[in-house]
Amino acid sequence: MSIGVRSNVNPNPITKLFVVVVLGFTVLHSINIYFEWSIIVLISLMYLINGYKKQAINNILVYLVMFIVPYIGLISEFNAFIKMFFSLFLVFRMFYVPFSAGKFMICTSDVGCVISSMDRLKIPKEFSIPISVMFRFFPSFKEERKNIRMAMKIKGIHTRNPIKYLEYIAVPLLIVSSNIVDDISKAAETKCIESPLKKTRYTKVCMRKVDLVYSVLMVLMLLGGWLC
């Protein structure tokens, strides 16, 4: 059971977005492997203290696989096709650090905090409204996919055949996705999201100690990784 997206140990979305942008520079310039591991461990620790134990473990295990697999058996000894396959893990690892920080931001941020943060940053509605809809869409999409698979399991339907997968999962998901978007849009219009008047937000966004610690540690590890 998670502690909650508004707990005192959960940074606000502004801090998380800042960290995602900062870690995005690791794609342009690689950092020392020890500092890279430190960033992954810190993100997993943030997952853990916010009650997301499964995500904390998965974060480390996925990075561990991408770190180890390319060097199994010295890939230079294999043929070109196998070397190309193993090289994909190196490419995925290059993007995994900012991806991991972005996933943490999405998993531990609710729509109220995100909208309040964008209002605090004076972000235009043309950008903030699609972002808020996106944060509503993906959790609903994930839940519907889970429901479809559960219904198939109850009926004894298996999806090993890719054609059957398209028939039983992909097509219903496309239809459900359209319905979800319509429902979210109607809910947003009902709440007068397009109103030009200043809104009073239930969720207040402010800087706390956890925001300072999280952002400063990430910046220091990034700089240390570059210097080393």
Disulfide bonds with the S-S distance in Angstrom:
none
